[in-house]
């Protein structure tokens, strides 16, 4: 069988597709996310996967590209989880591509941002009955105290990154006044590509001098366990497929976020 030669990323395990399996059910059973399943199986079309096919189950390090894993609890909705973590539904959807927002299952794993305080994930369970107010009393005057030295400011240390970036990437630093959108415009890459390449680079908390690895201009996605290829002048989907001796369907499945019309000059695509 063709799946006998499948090679999974380090730390991942193997699983044989069973009758009745779905991408969501297997991800939940493995305690991982739909996104991670797709990430370690970039060539697999889960909607047409034959029974008996061997796939990869991601390790914990692949569960979330950024943030942390969170298991859905009874009564929670996509909207309530987003509100609990202080983010928009759109941002939660960005962190969990392929998840059906209207069909969450108890125990299903989602990617959420690291908690920096608050009651993330409590689904309102922290509501306590109101306590009677205590009448205010006059505060006795106290002798003045000598002023205390001010607390030194907190120094934010930029997130460390490798001193070199992978081949095809450009090492750059965050400059004063730049936003995350500025980085995307500067390098002409998609939000998804930049987030995948730099999971520790937080869009809302950029630090001047922080280093990052920018994908090649025109990159819309990161090619996990595949090669990147920049479409040359005059090439299109059909020409590239013929050049690689694979079908157009196979090439599209390796690039699930691209339209057939996206295969134009300068676009970075994933190839076997």
N, C-alpha and C positions, 0 to 999 in steps of 0.2 A: 504494500500500500504506500501511496505517496507521503503519508504522514509519518512514516517510520523514520524519516530523516529530519524531523523537526528538531530544531535547537532552541531551547528556551534561555532567557537571560539568567545570569548568575543569581541563585537564590530562589528562582521560580521552580514550581513543580509541574508535573504532567497530569493531564486529566483526559479520560476518554469520554467523548460526547455520548450521552445516553438518550433513549427515547423519552420524549416529554421535556427535555432540557430546553431552557431559554437562557439568553444572555443574563437577564436579571436574576433568574432563579439560581444559576450557577455562581454568579457573583455574590449573592446573598449567602449561599451555602459555604463559599470559601471565605466569607468575611472580608470582601474587598469591594471595589467600586466597578461600575460599568466602564468608566473611563480607563481604569487600570487594566481591565480585561482586554479592551481594544488596543491599549498601548503596547502590551506584550504579545499581541496576536495581530499585527498590522495587516497581514495578508488574508485574514479569515473573514468571511461573510457569515455572521452568526445567523442570519435569517434563512440561509439555505444550507446550513452545515449538516452533512450526512452523519447518521449514527455510526459510531465507531471511530470517528476522526479524533486524533490526538491533538489537544491544544495545551497552551501554557496557562498555569494559574500564577498570578503575580505574587511576589513576596511583599512583605509589609512596606518596604521602601518604595514600592510602586503604587501603593494604594492611593495616595494623593500626590499629584504633581506639586501642589503647594498647600499649606495648611495642615489640617489633621483630619483623621477619619471620625465620623460620627454615626452612630446607629439610630435609626428612626424609632421613636417610641410610640406607643398606642395613643391615638388621638391627635398626633402631630400632622401638620400639612406642610407643603413646600413653603407656603407663605409664612406660617407661624415659625418655622425653623429660621428662615431668613430674618424675621423680626427679632428673634431671640439672640441672634449673633450680630445684630446691628448692621445688616447689609441689605441690599435690594434683592428682590426676586431675580432680577436680571443677572446680578453678580453671582448669586448662588447657582443659577443655571449655567453661567460661564464656567464655573468650577466643576460642573457635573454634566458634561455633554452626553446626550443619549438617554438621559433619565426622563421618564414620563412624569411630569409634575403632578398629574391628576391621579396617578396610580401608585403612590408610595406604599411599601409594605413594611410592617413592623419588623425591625431587625435589618432592614436594607441599609447599606453603608453609603453615606454621602461624604463629600469633601467640604469642609467648612474652614473658615479662617481660624488661626490660633487665637484663643481667648486672651484678651488683655484686661479682663475685668468684667463685671456684669454677671448675668445669670444665663449665659448662652445654653440653649438646649433644655431649659426647664419647662418650656411650654406653659408658662404662667403659673406653675405649681408653687411658686414662692409667695403667692398672695397670702398675706396674713391679716387677721381681723384687726380693725383699727384700734389703737390703744387710746385710752382717755388722755387728753392733753394735761400737762402739769402746769399749774398757774405760775407765771413768772414772778420771781422775787427780786427785790432790789439787790444789786451787787454791792457789797461793801467796798469802799475805796481802800486801796492798798498802797503802801509806799512805793514810789517809783523804783524800778529795778534798773541796774546798769544794762545798757543795750548789749545784746548778744551778737557775736559775729554772724554774719549772714551765711546761710547754707551754700556751699560751693555749687555751681551749676552742674547738672548732670551732663556728662560727656557721652555723646552717642558715637560709638565706634562703627565705622562702615562694615557691612557684612563681608567677611573674607571670601575671595574667589580664587581659583587656580591662577597662578602667575601667567599661564598661557591658556589660550582657548583652542578648541578643536579646529582641525583644518577647515577652512572655509568661513570661519567666524572672525569677527573683528573685536579686539579687546578695547573697551572704551570706559570712560568714567562719567558719572553724573556731574553736570556743571551747575553753577549757581543759577537759580531761577527756572531750571528745567522741570517739566512735568513728565509723567509717563507717556502722555500723548506726544510730547516733543521728541522723546526717544524713538517712538514708532515712526514719526515723520522724518527724523534725521536719517534713519536707516532703511526706511520704506519697507517695513515688515509688519505682519499682522500682530494683533494683541496676543492671539493664541501662540504664535511662534515665539514671541519674546518671553511670554510667561513660561512656556515649556523649557526654553533654553536657560532661563534664570528664575527658578522657582523661589529663590530667597530674596529676589528684588521686589519689594512690596510697592505696588502702584501708588498707594496712599502715603507712603513714608520713605520717600527718596532722601538720601543723605548725600550732600555735596562731597565729591571725592570717592563715592562708592563705585567699585568696579563691576562691570558686567560684560558678557560675551554676546555680541549682536550677530544674529544669523545674516546670511548673505541677503543683499537687497532683493526684494521680490518674494521672500519666503513667507508663505501663509501657514505652514505647518512644519513640525520637526519630524524628521525621518528616523524613527526608532528601529534599529537593527536593519536599516536599509541605506542605500546610497542616495545622496542628493545630486540632482542634475538640473542645470539651468538651460531652459529651452533656447535653442539657437534661432537666428533669423530664418524665416521660411519654414520652420518646423511647426507641426500641429500634432494633435492626438494620434491620427492615423500614421503619420510619418514616423513618429517616435516609437509607436508600437511595432511597426515593421522593422525599424532599426534594431530594436531590442529582441525581436522575434517572439513577442508575446501578443496576446489578444488585447484589443482596446478595452474590453471589460476588465481584464486583469489589471491593466494600467490604471483604470478608474478606481478599482477596489483598493489599490495601494495609495490612492490620493482621495480619500472619502470626502474631503472638504472642498474639492475643486469641481467646477463644472467642465464639461467637455470643451466649452469655449474658452476656458482659462488657460489652456495649453498654448500659450502664445509667447513670443520672444521675451526673454528676461524672467519668466516665471520659474521659480525653483520647485521642482517636483521630486517625488520619491520613486526610485526604481529598484529592481531586485539587485 
